[in-house]
Amino acid sequence: MGHIDVRNAIGSSYHDAVSGLRIDDIGPLDGTVVATLPRSDAADVARAVEAARAAQPSWAALSLFERANGLDRLADTMEAAADELAHLEALDTGKPWDVARHVDIDRCIRNFRFFAAFGRDQAPELFRMDDATNHVIRKPIGIVGLISPWNLPLYLLTWKVAPALLMGNAVIAKPSELTPLTAHRFSELVREAGLDGGLVNVLHGFGPEVGQALVEHPAVEAISFTGGTATGRIVAATAAPMFKKLSLELGGKNATVVLDDADIDAVLHGVVRSGFLNSGQICLCGSRVLVPSTMMAAFLPRFVDAVQRFPIGPVISEAHRSKVEGYLQLAVEEGGTVLTGGERGDGTGFHLSPAVVAGLSPTSRCATEEIFGPVVTVHPYSTEEEALDIANGTEYGLAGSVWTSDAERGRRFAERMDTGMAWVNTWLHRDLRVPFGGVKQSGVGREGGMWSLGFFSEAVNICVADD
Ligand code: TXE
């Protein structure tokens, strides 16, 4: 099959990079070139800013209701193209088609439907005083930069685009250079839905080049970034001195805590799925499983067996597979035992079978650094206090899950975890109204529901004295 030639979506047209340079997009399933994409830089950012500047004012002049209708039209267009989007996402990421279709693409459509409805439900924000009324309004920021990673490419990009558009902004998106395909097709769907192309500009290329230039451009007044902590640090260092609004969704090293009253058979699938969905390449994945010492003998063999039977695809790239394999070697050096997995298999592509590591200290590098692949470390604990210390014992604080027969006990434990979010007896169960984000080195800020509307707007108060 011929490969796809991705081009930058700028205003109503598509362009190669000003540099004329291109990058190969390698498919994880078999290591072949599935597409080529522009290697953009600051010159392309300048073009996108002009297109965004031209489109934003008339979009901002529409009412919230009219913009919400635009989001619904886009959702309709995406729904009609859902299978095609799933095919492209599976091709670019290697994930099974049904995961791409029902985890990724369903959520992309839901992102637009949710924010359209949520926008319509917004009541006027009035604060009465005895002699005056405060009118809080939410003005658009103008042009916002959206930078997204390769693990849930369109799912995470649309999570940002929907509220940014609802609040009257124009966006310049920079998807990961490893997964350009669905962002490219999405840019076409935006135009097919009748929205002005200048509202959703999509630039492709390397992060340190076009991504950095996007963060640096003075007309881009807010940046919503999702990616690794190390990159988030660079983005923050660039944006902070320019006083740009910044939302950082970064890495995680999330704990999955099995309490001593859990029914192993009842929780097993949830614990395995949270560790290995998307080949463990979701920042919310539970990569550390904490089990009472008294239950370990009963738990571990059933856990390993269930992991061996959990279907996963390849990891995103040869380089990432080598990184994950490096951590498995380090695990052994740190005194751990690889109970299963870490096998490449005999096929082509960047496959790596799901791995379980036991016997590691909870403070070892493998148990505290983000691996972001199909690797879970298992740790025994004696008391709830010890479990909490282990769970909170990394520099990350994104998410976690607690598995128990007593939901109220689970909720109390979850409250004490130093994370931005936690699940009890479930995982990745998402109400889009709630805040999403991390603490410590997992990020700054929250998105979701009102938090997204707040981030993608400037709240302004008008105090009017009574006549
Ligand atoms: O991240 P990278 P990746 C995290 C996950 C993992 C990482 C994987 O934990 O650590 O993301 O994604 C662009 N200036 N999350 O490897 O390298 C780059 O081109 C501007 C957490 O892609 O950080 C890509 O588009 N941009 C998350 C994007 O940044 C730059 C959920 C991310 O790249 C840049 C998903 C620069 N200097 C993954 N350098 C969560 N918390 O929700 C790179 N980029």
Boltz pocket constraint, residues with backbone or C-beta under 6 A from the ligand:
constraints:
  - pocket:
      binder: B
      contacts: [[A, 147], [A, 148], [A, 149], [A, 150], [A, 151], [A, 152], [A, 174], [A, 175], [A, 176], [A, 177], [A, 205], [A, 206], [A, 207], [A, 208], [A, 209], [A, 210], [A, 211], [A, 212], [A, 213], [A, 215], [A, 226], [A, 227], [A, 228], [A, 229], [A, 231], [A, 232], [A, 234], [A, 235], [A, 249], [A, 250], [A, 251], [A, 252], [A, 281], [A, 282], [A, 283], [A, 284], [A, 370], [A, 372], [A, 398], [A, 438], [A, 442], [A, 443]]
      max_distance: 6.0
